[in-house]
Amino acid sequence: MNSPAQPNQSLIDGIACLQALAVSPDPIGTRELGRMLDLEPTRVNRLLKTLSYLGIAQQSADRKYASGPGMHVLATQSLFGSGLVQKALPSMERLGQHGYITAFGVLWKDSVSYLYFAKPGMPTSEALGKMGLCPASISSIGLSLLAANSDEHVEQLYQDKTIPGFPEGVAALLDTLAEVREKGFARVKTNAPQKTLSIGLAVGEPAFGAVALSGKIVPKSTQKIVSALRDAAQEIDAAEPQRVDPAAYLKTISVNV
């Protein structure tokens, strides 16, 4: 997506801080976060204090910051409002019957966020939100979703970046994405010594997510796996989420700041 004519940099920096807190396993200090995001510590401090004021962040006894209750509220409201997980769950549970690792994810910049990740036999309650961010270039879900974008967008996305899995650079990645578009799915070796493979394909037109199965997949099983993934993708795309009146829903939320 092209940058707007006048992007709001404060909003961009605030969301960057929010995302950094969301993925950090431990509380993080202002200076450390500033180094991570290449932002002035004073600016980071103001943004974190604002997020803390809203309850999205909270400060620990050693003056470091972590996700606050508001972060979890936002996550719950966004998943509930979008209906994405609700649409995907029945299909993902059926995919799990094939005996492979089952995943559903979305693309965020150059990373994949797994909304659902289940090992064989794992209950749904453990599969939701189990995995963090993963580089899109080494994920079958990520490659499927990158392939749904133009080469120009991908080149811009990885400009001046090292691309995991593609030390040769963006040209090699674009060649792989061309193959993904031709085949209609991505195939990635996830653990070469054990011959573990992941096969993924995009959901929707335009793509809003992708599904994948991963495990000891032998070549002769590829078409069967792809067919199962296509069926799941079509089911998810066609599913109707529960409709909610935003105005009525917002009336039920009390915000105290």
C-alpha positions in Angstrom: 0.0 0.0 0.0 1.3 3.4 -0.9 1.9 6.0 1.8 -0.8 8.7 2.2 0.1 12.2 1.2 0.4 13.3 4.8 0.9 10.3 7.1 0.5 11.0 10.8 3.9 10.1 12.1 2.8 10.3 15.8 0.2 7.6 15.1 2.7 5.5 13.2 5.2 5.7 16.1 2.5 5.0 18.7 1.4 1.9 16.9 5.0 0.8 16.6 5.4 1.1 20.3 2.2 -0.7 20.9 3.3 -3.6 18.6 6.7 -3.8 20.3 5.0 -4.2 23.7 2.6 -6.8 22.4 5.4 -9.1 21.2 7.9 -8.5 24.0 8.0 -11.4 26.5 9.4 -9.2 29.2 8.8 -5.6 30.3 10.9 -3.2 28.3 12.5 0.1 29.1 12.1 3.4 27.3 15.7 3.6 26.0 15.8 0.0 24.9 12.5 0.4 23.0 13.9 3.6 21.5 16.9 1.7 20.2 14.7 -1.0 18.8 12.5 1.4 16.9 15.2 4.0 16.1 13.2 6.7 18.0 14.3 9.3 20.5 13.9 8.1 24.1 12.0 11.3 25.0 9.5 10.6 22.2 9.1 7.0 23.2 8.6 8.0 26.8 5.7 10.4 25.8 4.1 7.7 23.7 4.4 5.0 26.4 2.9 7.4 29.1 0.0 8.0 26.7 -0.5 4.3 26.2 -0.3 3.8 29.9 -2.8 6.6 30.5 -5.2 4.7 28.2 -4.6 1.4 30.0 -3.0 -0.2 26.9 0.4 -0.3 28.6 1.4 -0.5 32.2 4.5 0.4 34.1 6.3 -2.1 36.4 8.0 -1.3 39.6 11.4 -0.9 37.8 9.8 1.7 35.5 9.7 -0.6 32.5 6.6 -1.0 30.4 4.5 -4.1 29.4 1.1 -4.7 27.9 -1.8 -3.5 30.0 -5.4 -4.7 30.2 -6.4 -2.4 27.4 -4.1 -4.3 25.0 -6.1 -7.5 25.7 -9.4 -5.6 25.3 -8.3 -4.3 21.9 -7.3 -7.8 20.8 -10.6 -9.3 21.9 -12.7 -6.5 20.4 -10.8 -6.7 17.0 -11.1 -10.5 16.7 -14.8 -10.3 17.8 -15.5 -7.4 15.4 -13.8 -8.9 12.4 -15.3 -12.4 12.8 -12.1 -13.8 11.2 -11.3 -16.4 13.9 -15.0 -17.3 14.2 -15.1 -17.9 10.4 -12.0 -20.0 10.4 -12.3 -22.2 13.5 -14.7 -25.0 12.1 -12.6 -25.4 9.0 -9.3 -25.5 10.9 -10.6 -28.1 13.3 -11.6 -30.3 10.3 -8.1 -29.8 8.8 -6.7 -31.1 12.0 -8.2 -34.5 11.3 -5.5 -35.1 8.7 -2.9 -35.5 11.4 -0.6 -32.6 10.6 0.2 -29.3 12.2 -2.6 -26.9 11.2 -2.2 -23.2 10.9 -4.1 -20.1 9.9 -2.3 -16.7 9.7 -2.4 -13.2 8.3 0.3 -11.0 6.9 1.6 -8.0 8.8 4.2 -6.1 6.8 7.0 -8.7 6.3 5.8 -11.1 9.1 3.1 -13.7 9.6 0.9 -13.6 12.7 -0.6 -17.0 13.5 -4.1 -16.7 14.7 -4.4 -20.5 15.0 -1.6 -23.0 15.3 -2.4 -26.6 16.4 -0.3 -29.7 16.7 -2.1 -33.0 16.1 -4.6 -33.6 18.9 -4.2 -30.2 20.4 -7.5 -28.6 21.6 -8.7 -25.4 20.0 -8.3 -23.5 23.3 -4.5 -24.1 23.1 -4.3 -23.4 19.4 -5.6 -19.8 19.5 -2.8 -17.1 19.7 -0.2 -19.8 20.5 2.5 -18.5 18.0 4.1 -15.1 17.7 5.4 -13.4 14.6 7.3 -15.3 12.0 9.2 -13.9 9.0 6.9 -14.3 6.0 9.7 -15.3 3.7 10.3 -18.6 5.5 6.6 -19.5 6.0 4.3 -21.2 3.5 1.5 -18.9 4.8 3.8 -15.9 4.4 4.9 -16.8 0.9 1.2 -17.5 -0.1 0.2 -14.0 1.1 3.3 -12.3 -0.4 2.5 -13.8 -3.7 -0.9 -12.2 -3.6 0.8 -8.8 -3.8 2.6 -7.2 -6.8 6.3 -7.6 -7.3 6.6 -3.8 -6.8 5.0 -4.0 -3.4 7.3 -6.9 -2.4 10.3 -5.0 -3.6 9.3 -1.9 -1.6 8.5 -4.1 1.5 12.0 -5.6 1.5 14.0 -2.6 0.3 17.4 -2.4 2.1 16.5 -5.5 4.2 18.0 -8.9 4.7 15.4 -11.5 3.7 15.3 -14.6 5.9 15.6 -17.7 3.7 16.7 -15.7 0.7 20.4 -14.6 1.1 20.6 -13.9 -2.6 18.1 -11.0 -2.2 14.7 -9.9 -3.4 15.2 -11.2 -7.0 15.3 -14.8 -5.6 12.2 -14.2 -3.5 10.3 -12.8 -6.5 11.3 -15.9 -8.5 9.8 -18.1 -5.7 6.7 -16.0 -5.5 6.2 -16.4 -9.3 6.3 -20.2 -8.7 3.7 -19.9 -5.9 1.4 -17.9 -8.2 1.8 -20.5 -10.9 1.1 -23.5 -8.7 -1.5 -21.8 -6.5 0.2 -22.8 -3.2 3.5 -22.5 -1.4 5.7 -25.4 -0.3 8.4 -24.8 2.3 10.9 -27.1 3.9 10.7 -26.4 7.6 13.1 -29.0 8.9 15.2 -30.6 6.2 16.8 -33.5 8.2 13.4 -34.8 9.1 11.9 -34.0 5.7 9.3 -31.8 7.3 7.3 -29.7 4.8 4.7 -27.0 5.1 2.1 -26.4 2.4 0.0 -23.2 2.5 -2.4 -21.3 0.3 -4.2 -18.0 0.5 -7.8 -17.4 1.5 -10.0 -14.9 -0.2 -9.8 -12.6 -3.2 -8.1 -10.3 -2.3 -6.3 -12.6 0.1 -7.0 -11.8 3.8 -5.3 -14.8 5.3 -3.8 -18.2 4.5 -4.1 -21.8 5.7 -1.3 -24.4 6.0 -0.6 -28.0 6.9 2.9 -29.0 8.1 4.6 -32.3 8.8 6.2 -35.3 7.2 4.4 -34.8 3.9 5.6 -37.1 1.1 5.5 -36.0 -2.5 2.6 -38.3 -3.5 0.4 -36.7 -0.7 0.9 -33.1 -2.0 -2.2 -33.0 -4.2 -4.4 -34.5 -1.4 -3.1 -31.8 1.0 -3.6 -29.0 -1.5 -7.2 -30.2 -2.1 -7.9 -30.2 1.6 -6.5 -26.7 2.0 -8.5 -25.4 -1.0 -11.7 -26.8 0.5 -10.9 -25.1 3.9 -10.0 -21.8 2.2 -13.3 -21.8 0.3 -15.2 -22.6 3.4 -13.6 -19.8 5.4 -14.1 -17.3 2.6 -17.8 -18.2 2.2 -18.5 -18.4 6.0 -20.7 -15.7 7.4 -19.6 -14.2 10.7 -22.0 -13.1 13.4 -23.2 -9.6 12.5 -22.8 -7.0 15.1 -24.3 -3.4 15.1 -21.2 -1.3 16.0 -23.2 1.5 17.5 -25.1 -0.9 19.8 -21.9 -2.7 20.7 -20.0 0.5 21.6 -22.8 1.5 23.9 -22.0 -1.5 26.0 -18.4 -0.4 26.5 -17.6 2.0 29.4 -14.3 3.8 29.0 -12.8 5.5 32.0 -9.6 7.4 31.6 
